Amino acid sequence: MACNELDYAYLRELVKAQSANTIDPSRNGLFDTKLTPIARMAGARSLKDFVDQLKTDRQAHMHRAVAEAMTINETSFFRDLKPFEMLRESILPRLIAQRAEQRRLRIWSAASSTGQEAYSMAMLLAEHFPATMGWDVKIVGTDISRYVVEYARRARYRRLEVNRGLPARMLMKYLERDGEEWIVHERIQSMCEFRQVNLCAPLPVMPQFDLVMLRNVLLYFTRQDRTVVFREVHRKMASDGCLVLGNAEQAEDSTNLFEVEFAANCYCYRPVPVS
Protein backbone atom coordinates (compact mmCIF):
# COMPACT_ATOMS: atom_id res chain seq x y z
CA MET A 1 0.00 0.00 0.00
CA ALA A 2 1.31 3.43 -0.97
CA CYS A 3 1.64 6.41 1.36
CA ASN A 4 -1.06 9.05 1.24
CA GLU A 5 -0.66 12.80 1.70
CA LEU A 6 -1.21 12.53 5.46
CA ASP A 7 1.66 10.06 5.70
CA TYR A 8 3.98 12.33 3.73
CA ALA A 9 2.92 15.29 5.86
CA TYR A 10 3.80 13.29 8.97
CA LEU A 11 7.24 12.48 7.52
CA ARG A 12 7.85 16.11 6.58
CA GLU A 13 7.03 17.23 10.12
CA LEU A 14 9.20 14.50 11.60
CA VAL A 15 12.20 15.58 9.51
CA LYS A 16 11.62 19.23 10.36
CA ALA A 17 11.39 18.49 14.09
CA GLN A 18 14.55 16.38 14.04
CA SER A 19 16.78 18.42 11.74
CA ALA A 20 15.02 21.71 10.86
CA ASN A 21 15.14 20.71 7.19
CA THR A 22 11.99 21.75 5.34
CA ILE A 23 10.98 19.40 2.53
CA ASP A 24 8.56 20.78 -0.02
CA PRO A 25 5.53 18.57 -0.79
CA SER A 26 6.63 18.52 -4.43
CA ARG A 27 9.57 16.38 -3.30
CA ASN A 28 7.55 13.67 -1.56
CA GLY A 29 9.05 11.14 -3.95
CA LEU A 30 12.36 11.47 -2.08
CA PHE A 31 10.78 9.72 0.89
CA ASP A 32 10.07 6.65 -1.24
CA THR A 33 13.62 6.60 -2.59
CA LYS A 34 15.53 7.26 0.64
CA LEU A 35 13.35 5.59 3.26
CA THR A 36 12.46 2.31 1.56
CA PRO A 37 15.80 0.68 2.56
CA ILE A 38 15.28 1.80 6.17
CA ALA A 39 11.72 0.48 6.10
CA ARG A 40 12.98 -2.92 4.96
CA MET A 41 15.60 -3.04 7.72
CA ALA A 42 12.85 -2.22 10.23
CA GLY A 43 10.86 -5.22 8.98
CA ALA A 44 8.10 -3.18 7.34
CA ARG A 45 6.45 -4.56 4.23
CA SER A 46 6.07 -1.12 2.67
CA LEU A 47 6.81 2.53 3.35
CA LYS A 48 3.19 2.92 4.44
CA ASP A 49 3.66 0.21 7.08
CA PHE A 50 6.89 1.90 8.19
CA VAL A 51 5.10 5.22 8.68
CA ASP A 52 2.47 3.43 10.76
CA GLN A 53 5.29 1.98 12.89
CA LEU A 54 6.81 5.41 13.38
CA LYS A 55 3.48 6.83 14.47
CA THR A 56 2.84 3.98 16.91
CA ASP A 57 6.23 3.13 18.40
CA ARG A 58 7.80 6.62 18.32
CA GLN A 59 11.26 5.12 18.77
CA ALA A 60 13.75 7.97 18.94
CA HIS A 61 16.50 6.14 17.04
CA MET A 62 14.18 5.42 14.11
CA HIS A 63 13.05 9.04 13.98
CA ARG A 64 16.70 10.10 13.86
CA ALA A 65 17.38 7.57 11.11
CA VAL A 66 14.59 9.07 9.00
CA ALA A 67 15.91 12.59 9.47
CA GLU A 68 19.47 11.54 8.62
CA ALA A 69 18.34 9.72 5.50
CA MET A 70 16.48 12.80 4.27
CA THR A 71 19.33 15.25 4.93
CA ILE A 72 20.55 16.73 1.66
CA ASN A 73 24.08 15.37 1.16
CA GLU A 74 24.98 16.76 -2.26
CA THR A 75 28.65 17.72 -2.31
CA SER A 76 31.87 17.45 -4.28
CA PHE A 77 35.50 18.46 -4.07
CA PHE A 78 35.95 22.21 -4.60
CA ARG A 79 32.20 22.56 -5.10
CA ASP A 80 31.38 25.86 -6.85
CA LEU A 81 34.90 26.88 -7.83
CA LYS A 82 34.38 30.66 -7.45
CA PRO A 83 34.14 30.60 -3.62
CA PHE A 84 37.43 28.71 -3.45
CA GLU A 85 39.01 31.33 -5.68
CA MET A 86 37.73 33.99 -3.29
CA LEU A 87 39.20 32.08 -0.36
CA ARG A 88 42.56 31.72 -2.09
CA GLU A 89 42.80 35.30 -3.33
CA SER A 90 41.23 37.32 -0.50
CA ILE A 91 40.01 35.61 2.66
CA LEU A 92 42.79 33.17 3.51
CA PRO A 93 45.71 35.57 2.85
CA ARG A 94 44.17 38.06 5.26
CA LEU A 95 43.38 35.48 7.94
CA ILE A 96 46.85 33.96 7.65
CA ALA A 97 48.46 37.40 8.02
CA GLN A 98 46.29 38.10 11.08
CA ARG A 99 47.23 34.75 12.65
CA ALA A 100 50.93 34.84 11.75
CA GLU A 101 52.04 35.42 15.32
CA GLN A 102 49.91 32.65 16.86
CA ARG A 103 50.48 30.28 13.88
CA ARG A 104 47.07 28.79 14.58
CA LEU A 105 44.03 28.49 12.30
CA ARG A 106 40.59 27.02 12.95
CA ILE A 107 38.12 26.39 10.11
CA TRP A 108 34.60 24.98 10.38
CA SER A 109 32.88 23.19 7.50
CA ALA A 110 29.46 23.45 9.09
CA ALA A 111 27.53 21.15 6.76
CA SER A 112 30.34 18.92 5.65
CA SER A 113 28.35 15.96 4.31
CA THR A 114 30.82 13.25 3.21
CA GLY A 115 33.84 15.46 3.86
CA GLN A 116 34.87 16.79 0.46
CA GLU A 117 34.63 20.46 1.49
CA ALA A 118 36.84 19.97 4.55
CA TYR A 119 39.45 18.01 2.60
CA SER A 120 39.28 20.61 -0.19
CA MET A 121 40.11 23.33 2.36
CA ALA A 122 43.07 21.29 3.61
CA MET A 123 44.35 20.78 0.05
CA LEU A 124 43.87 24.49 -0.70
CA LEU A 125 46.07 25.41 2.26
CA ALA A 126 48.70 22.81 1.39
CA GLU A 127 48.81 23.87 -2.24
CA HIS A 128 48.74 27.65 -2.00
CA PHE A 129 49.81 28.42 1.58
CA PRO A 130 52.51 25.83 2.32
CA ALA A 131 53.84 27.85 5.27
CA THR A 132 50.69 26.90 7.22
CA MET A 133 51.73 23.24 7.09
CA GLY A 134 53.94 24.05 10.07
CA TRP A 135 51.08 25.73 11.91
CA ASP A 136 48.47 24.39 14.29
CA VAL A 137 45.68 24.00 11.72
CA LYS A 138 42.41 22.19 12.36
CA ILE A 139 39.45 21.93 9.99
CA VAL A 140 36.31 20.65 11.73
CA GLY A 141 33.58 19.15 9.56
CA THR A 142 30.14 18.64 11.08
CA ASP A 143 26.92 17.10 9.81
CA ILE A 144 23.68 15.87 11.33
CA SER A 145 24.00 12.49 9.61
CA ARG A 146 26.00 9.86 11.43
CA TYR A 147 26.43 7.94 8.18
CA VAL A 148 28.09 10.77 6.25
CA VAL A 149 30.29 11.68 9.22
CA GLU A 150 31.62 8.11 9.30
CA TYR A 151 32.03 8.22 5.53
CA ALA A 152 34.12 11.40 5.82
CA ARG A 153 36.31 9.86 8.52
CA ARG A 154 37.14 6.96 6.21
CA ALA A 155 38.70 9.46 3.75
CA ARG A 156 38.05 7.00 0.92
CA TYR A 157 36.26 8.06 -2.25
CA ARG A 158 35.06 6.30 -5.37
CA ARG A 159 36.22 7.23 -8.86
CA LEU A 160 32.99 9.11 -9.60
CA GLU A 161 33.46 11.21 -6.45
CA VAL A 162 37.06 12.22 -7.15
CA ASN A 163 36.19 13.00 -10.75
CA ARG A 164 33.75 15.66 -9.56
CA GLY A 165 35.61 18.92 -9.03
CA LEU A 166 39.07 17.58 -8.14
CA PRO A 167 41.76 18.57 -10.70
CA ALA A 168 43.81 15.59 -11.91
CA ARG A 169 47.04 17.17 -10.66
CA MET A 170 45.66 17.53 -7.12
CA LEU A 171 44.17 14.05 -7.24
CA MET A 172 47.60 12.57 -7.92
CA LYS A 173 49.30 14.82 -5.37
CA TYR A 174 46.94 14.50 -2.40
CA LEU A 175 45.22 11.12 -2.81
CA GLU A 176 46.48 7.60 -3.37
CA ARG A 177 44.71 4.92 -5.37
CA ASP A 178 43.69 1.73 -3.57
CA GLY A 179 41.88 -0.59 -5.95
CA GLU A 180 38.63 1.09 -6.98
CA GLU A 181 38.95 3.81 -4.33
CA TRP A 182 41.15 6.81 -3.65
CA ILE A 183 42.45 7.54 -0.14
CA VAL A 184 43.20 11.06 1.07
CA HIS A 185 46.84 11.39 2.10
CA GLU A 186 47.49 11.14 5.81
CA ARG A 187 48.90 14.69 5.97
CA ILE A 188 45.60 16.09 4.64
CA GLN A 189 43.56 13.76 6.86
CA SER A 190 45.47 14.93 9.93
CA MET A 191 44.24 18.49 9.35
CA CYS A 192 40.58 17.43 9.47
CA GLU A 193 38.22 15.97 12.04
CA PHE A 194 34.52 15.17 11.73
CA ARG A 195 31.69 15.28 14.26
CA GLN A 196 27.96 14.65 14.25
CA VAL A 197 26.28 17.98 15.08
CA ASN A 198 22.76 19.36 14.69
CA LEU A 199 23.12 23.01 13.71
CA CYS A 200 19.72 23.89 15.14
CA ALA A 201 20.50 22.55 18.60
CA PRO A 202 22.87 24.10 21.16
CA LEU A 203 26.32 23.44 19.78
CA PRO A 204 28.78 21.19 21.64
CA VAL A 205 32.09 22.46 22.96
CA MET A 206 34.15 23.58 19.98
CA PRO A 207 36.96 26.08 19.43
CA GLN A 208 36.53 29.66 18.28
CA PHE A 209 36.66 29.56 14.50
CA ASP A 210 38.51 31.94 12.23
CA LEU A 211 36.55 30.85 9.16
CA VAL A 212 33.13 29.22 8.91
CA MET A 213 31.88 27.63 5.70
CA LEU A 214 28.09 27.39 5.86
CA ARG A 215 27.16 26.81 2.25
CA ASN A 216 24.10 25.34 0.56
CA VAL A 217 22.30 24.26 3.72
CA LEU A 218 20.32 27.30 4.93
CA LEU A 219 18.10 27.04 1.86
CA TYR A 220 16.34 24.14 3.58
CA PHE A 221 15.72 25.95 6.88
CA THR A 222 12.86 28.23 7.87
CA ARG A 223 13.69 31.82 8.73
CA GLN A 224 13.26 31.08 12.43
CA ASP A 225 15.66 28.14 12.24
CA ARG A 226 18.16 30.21 10.27
CA THR A 227 18.08 32.79 13.07
CA VAL A 228 18.97 30.05 15.58
CA VAL A 229 21.80 28.80 13.39
CA PHE A 230 23.28 32.26 12.92
CA ARG A 231 23.17 32.90 16.66
CA GLU A 232 25.02 29.67 17.40
CA VAL A 233 27.57 30.27 14.64
CA HIS A 234 28.21 33.82 15.89
CA ARG A 235 28.99 32.43 19.37
CA LYS A 236 31.62 30.13 17.87
CA MET A 237 33.41 32.70 15.72
CA ALA A 238 36.44 34.87 16.37
CA SER A 239 35.56 38.56 16.35
CA ASP A 240 37.69 39.11 13.24
CA GLY A 241 36.66 35.88 11.53
CA CYS A 242 34.76 35.31 8.29
CA LEU A 243 31.51 33.51 7.50
CA VAL A 244 31.04 32.22 3.94
CA LEU A 245 27.55 31.41 2.66
CA GLY A 246 26.39 30.01 -0.67
CA ASN A 247 25.56 32.27 -3.58
CA ALA A 248 21.82 31.86 -3.01
CA GLU A 249 21.94 32.47 0.74
CA GLN A 250 22.01 35.70 2.73
CA ALA A 251 22.30 36.44 6.42
CA GLU A 252 20.50 39.78 6.42
CA ASP A 253 17.02 38.29 6.15
CA SER A 254 17.47 36.25 9.35
CA THR A 255 19.89 38.05 11.66
CA ASN A 256 21.69 41.29 12.43
CA LEU A 257 24.73 39.50 13.86
CA PHE A 258 26.72 39.64 10.62
CA GLU A 259 27.48 42.31 8.07
CA VAL A 260 28.28 41.55 4.45
CA GLU A 261 31.83 42.27 3.39
CA PHE A 262 31.53 41.35 -0.26
CA ALA A 263 29.34 39.18 -2.44
CA ALA A 264 30.88 37.74 -5.57
CA ASN A 265 29.55 34.30 -6.46
CA CYS A 266 29.08 33.71 -2.72
CA TYR A 267 28.60 35.85 0.38
CA CYS A 268 31.35 36.70 2.85
CA TYR A 269 30.30 38.17 6.22
CA ARG A 270 32.08 39.58 9.25
CA PRO A 271 30.65 39.14 12.77
CA VAL A 272 29.05 42.21 14.34
CA PRO A 273 30.14 42.73 17.97
CA VAL A 274 27.36 42.10 20.46
CA SER A 275 27.03 44.97 22.94
Secondary structure in CASP SS format (residue, H / E / C, confidence):
PFRMAT SS
TARGET T0000
AUTHOR 0000-0000-0000
METHOD secondary structure of the structure
MODEL  1
M C 1.00
A C 1.00
C C 1.00
N C 1.00
E H 1.00
L H 1.00
D H 1.00
Y H 1.00
A H 1.00
Y H 1.00
L H 1.00
R H 1.00
E H 1.00
L H 1.00
V H 1.00
K H 1.00
A H 1.00
Q H 1.00
S H 1.00
A C 1.00
N C 1.00
T C 1.00
I C 1.00
D C 1.00
P H 1.00
S H 1.00
R H 1.00
N C 1.00
G H 1.00
L H 1.00
F H 1.00
D H 1.00
T H 1.00
K H 1.00
L H 1.00
T H 1.00
P H 1.00
I H 1.00
A H 1.00
R H 1.00
M H 1.00
A C 1.00
G C 1.00
A C 1.00
R C 1.00
S C 1.00
L H 1.00
K H 1.00
D H 1.00
F H 1.00
V H 1.00
D H 1.00
Q H 1.00
L H 1.00
K H 1.00
T H 1.00
D H 1.00
R C 1.00
Q C 1.00
A H 1.00
H H 1.00
M H 1.00
H H 1.00
R H 1.00
A H 1.00
V H 1.00
A H 1.00
E H 1.00
A H 1.00
M H 1.00
T C 1.00
I C 1.00
N C 1.00
E C 1.00
T C 1.00
S C 1.00
F C 1.00
F C 1.00
R C 1.00
D C 1.00
L H 1.00
K H 1.00
P H 1.00
F H 1.00
E H 1.00
M H 1.00
L H 1.00
R H 1.00
E H 1.00
S H 1.00
I H 1.00
L H 1.00
P H 1.00
R H 1.00
L H 1.00
I H 1.00
A H 1.00
Q H 1.00
R C 1.00
A C 1.00
E C 1.00
Q C 1.00
R C 1.00
R E 1.00
L E 1.00
R E 1.00
I E 1.00
W E 1.00
S E 1.00
A C 1.00
A C 1.00
S C 1.00
S C 1.00
T C 1.00
G C 1.00
Q H 1.00
E H 1.00
A H 1.00
Y H 1.00
S H 1.00
M H 1.00
A H 1.00
M H 1.00
L H 1.00
L H 1.00
A H 1.00
E H 1.00
H H 1.00
F C 1.00
P H 1.00
A H 1.00
T H 1.00
M H 1.00
G H 1.00
W C 1.00
D E 1.00
V E 1.00
K E 1.00
I E 1.00
V E 1.00
G E 1.00
T E 1.00
D E 1.00
I C 1.00
S C 1.00
R H 1.00
Y H 1.00
V H 1.00
V H 1.00
E H 1.00
Y H 1.00
A H 1.00
R H 1.00
R H 1.00
A C 1.00
R E 1.00
Y E 1.00
R E 1.00
R H 1.00
L H 1.00
E H 1.00
V H 1.00
N C 1.00
R C 1.00
G C 1.00
L C 1.00
P C 1.00
A H 1.00
R H 1.00
M H 1.00
L H 1.00
M H 1.00
K H 1.00
Y H 1.00
L E 1.00
E E 1.00
R E 1.00
D E 1.00
G C 1.00
E C 1.00
E E 1.00
W E 1.00
I E 1.00
V E 1.00
H C 1.00
E H 1.00
R H 1.00
I H 1.00
Q H 1.00
S C 1.00
M C 1.00
C E 1.00
E E 1.00
F E 1.00
R E 1.00
Q E 1.00
V C 1.00
N C 1.00
L C 1.00
C C 1.00
A C 1.00
P C 1.00
L C 1.00
P C 1.00
V C 1.00
M C 1.00
P C 1.00
Q C 1.00
F E 1.00
D E 1.00
L E 1.00
V E 1.00
M E 1.00
L E 1.00
R C 1.00
N C 1.00
V C 1.00
L H 1.00
L H 1.00
Y H 1.00
F C 1.00
T C 1.00
R H 1.00
Q H 1.00
D H 1.00
R H 1.00
T H 1.00
V H 1.00
V H 1.00
F H 1.00
R H 1.00
E H 1.00
V H 1.00
H H 1.00
R H 1.00
K C 1.00
M E 1.00
A E 1.00
S E 1.00
D E 1.00
G E 1.00
C E 1.00
L E 1.00
V E 1.00
L E 1.00
G C 1.00
N C 1.00
A C 1.00
E C 1.00
Q C 1.00
A C 1.00
E C 1.00
D C 1.00
S C 1.00
T C 1.00
N C 1.00
L C 1.00
F E 1.00
E E 1.00
V E 1.00
E E 1.00
F E 1.00
A E 1.00
A C 1.00
N C 1.00
C C 1.00
Y E 1.00
C E 1.00
Y E 1.00
R E 1.00
P E 1.00
V C 1.00
P C 1.00
V C 1.00
S C 1.00
END
